[in-house]
Structure formats: structure tokens, C-alpha cells
Amino acid sequence: MTATDPTPSSTVLANVQEYYGKILSSTKDLKTSACCTSAAPHPLIRAALKKVPAEVTDRYYGCGNPIPLGIEGLTVLDLGCGTGRDVYIAAGLVGEKGEVIGVDMTDEQLKVARDALPAFAKQFTYTPRVKFAKAYIENLDAIVPANSIDLCISNCVINLSPDKEAVLRGVYNALKEGGEMYFSDVYCDRRMPEALVGDKILYGECLSGALYINDFVRLCHKVGFTDPRALSSAPIELRDPAIAELCGNIKFYSITYRLFKLPSLETLCEDYGQVATYLGTIPGHTHAYELDDHHTFVTGKPVLVCGNSADMVGRTWLGKHFKVDGDRSVHFGAFDCAPVPGGSSSSPAAGGCC
Ligand SMILES: C[S@@+](CC[C@H](N)C(=O)[O-])C[C@H]1O[C@@H](n2cnc3c(N)ncnc32)[C@H](O)[C@@H]1O
């Protein structure tokens, strides 16, 4: 598979390709912690990680944990898969019936990813369905048909794209209805000054291409992801004094967002008297399920939810794990979106309506 020629912003793409293909050769070479800030993954993810060959994990440049549990049988697309760490973790979770496709533009990264496949596959009694494609994430229609993907993941990549709108639009198009983009990336608390965007190291280290959080939310709305939900957020520390000086007062965060492809989502939360109950059936989430940073469903406990949340848990790949009572036939007015007790906090991450 070959990458289609990018016309706009090809210098940015070439610089990033050089950074991840020629300059960095392992995680240790990163100059900031932006690409490697993440909380400890769930034990089931850690177990899946044990099957990933070391030459892959040695070149991990992600900033979060963008792999949900309960994805058995799904078709997963990983944007900017690098050497394939998350592709291989997801492959362990989707099982025999699922499939994982990793996309990246950098030959050196893809070579490590592809070379690791035989060692990974021999640990299974079946042949895991894993593919790596060389492509620009701005041109997803060149590699995956529309409405074919259940789950799109990505770890610290979209900030590097010179055309983030094309990426999100392509993801929306590639997802099936009820599919989801679940991804971790770097964001900042203001629009980045142009001078910093032009700094090759700051850009390559996933800082100066970062989107201002509110602009990200606007972009989501524009392409059809009407109610982006933040799941978790962590501040990024700039430990290098020179980089901290350059960035001044700008604050950076690693945030995991959930974007559902559901045309029924509304820009503000509405109350239709719907009640959702989590069935406790997602592996690793027996007692509770966190939909986002302010919706934690305790197993078996009915919760009054807005129309958007009802559809997120009832009309997506999560649907088999929830019971949703009620529909949108009676409207009771606006839904009070105050965070619920028990949800984890993620102060800087502006979400959509809820
Ligand atoms: C920070 S690294 C993250 C790699 C991987 N997700 C991980 O967690 O280790 C960014 C990766 O995205 C790829 N990338 C950046 N921009 C891209 C683009 N526009 N199209 C395709 N790949 C891109 C780079 O080649 C690199 O492998």
C-alpha cells in the first residue's frame, strides 16, 4: 500500500516523518514527556501488553491509554500506529473474530511493526488478523471503506497532523454508525503562537501542533461528532527548562476523548426520562463502567440519563452491555448536566454538551 501524495502541508509531514523515522530510535530519545505521559493501564491491558514484542514496546511514543475493554470481535483502526504497540494490544483483545489495522506514514516505524508480527502471532492458537498500511491519516478513504470500522483508536498522533479537520472527517466517514473514536492526544489551554508551530522539535515532540481544547470541540461539532466526551485528563509537565521557557504560560494536557458516530446526538443535553443500567458484562469492568469523566455506571443501578448518553450506551458497540429504558417520545426539558458523584474529575477538558 502506498501513501497518496499530500499536497498541502507536505513540509510538516516530511518533518514529522524525519523525526519519527530518522531522529528518534527509541522512547529514550524523546526530549519531553509529552509523548509518554500516561496513568497505569488496566490490568487486562497490562496482560495483553506482555505479548507485545520488546522491539515494539521500546519504541512507544504514546501519551495515554486509548484502548477500551470489551472490544472482542470488533474491527479496529489505529491512526499513527508507529511500531504497533496499541495495534498488538488491541489484537489480543479483539480475539479471533476481530481485526486490527494500523496506519502510519513512516517506513521505519512500519518496518518494526511488520517485522514483529510473526513473533506476536505465534503466541496464539489462531492467526490474529493484523494489518499495517502505509498512508497519511488525512487520506483514510484510500485504505478503509466508508462505514467499515467499529472503533478507531489513536495515541498521540492527531496533534502532529497539519490537517486535523481532514483526519476527523475521515474517521467519521470510516466509522460504522454506532462506532466510536476513542483516543488519547495532547491539547493545550490556548491557541498556539505561529512561531512555536514552526519549531520542528516542539512540533515533533507533540507539543506545538496541539489543539486548543475549545477549538478541538468546535472541530468535532463541524465534522459530525456532536457531543465529544472527555474520559480522562492529565497535565503534561515540561521538564526541559529550554522548552518550558519557550512555551511560557501555555499549559498542556494529555486527554482521552470519546467521539461517537451517532447522528441522533444533540448539541445540548435533553431529558426524555430515559434510564440506563449497566449490566456488568464488560471484561475488567465487573462492578462499574466509566463512560466519561462524569458518568460512572454502577453495575445493576438504574441511572437517569440525557438522550445523548442513552444513545451512547444503547445504540453503539456498548449496547449489549446496557439496558436502556425509554425512548425520546416525551421530552421533559433540558437535562441537568452537573457532574455526578463518583465520576472522576478532569478539570481542563471541555466536553460537549454533557
Ligand atoms: C508520537 S508517535 C505515536 C506512535 C504510536 N501511536 C505509539 O503510541 O507509539 C506518532 C506517529 O504518528 C505517525 N504520523 C504522524 N503524522 C502522521 C500522518 N499525518 N499520517 C500518518 N502517520 C502519521 C508518525 O509516523 C509516528 O509513527
The ligand as a Gaussian input file, in Angstrom:
#p B3LYP/6-31G(d) Opt

LIG

0 1
 C        4.070000      10.213000      18.684000
 S        4.168000       8.889000      17.558000
 C        2.980000       7.762000      18.254000
 C        3.129000       6.369000      17.715000
 C        2.220000       5.320000      18.353000
 N        0.838000       5.719000      18.320000
 C        2.656000       4.996000      19.758000
 O        1.834000       5.181000      20.668000
 O        3.803000       4.593000      19.945000
 C        3.353000       9.497000      16.136000
 C        3.250000       8.546000      14.963000
 O        2.301000       9.079000      14.048000
 C        2.792000       8.984000      12.742000
 N        2.186000      10.102000      11.994000
 C        2.261000      11.419000      12.303000
 N        1.556000      12.150000      11.441000
 C        1.014000      11.272000      10.552000
 C        0.196000      11.433000       9.406000
 N       -0.216000      12.638000       9.018000
 N       -0.175000      10.315000       8.732000
 C        0.244000       9.078000       9.133000
 N        1.037000       8.887000      10.196000
 C        1.416000       9.966000      10.908000
 C        4.296000       9.101000      12.876000
 O        4.945000       8.495000      11.783000
 C        4.537000       8.354000      14.191000
 O        4.738000       6.987000      13.964000

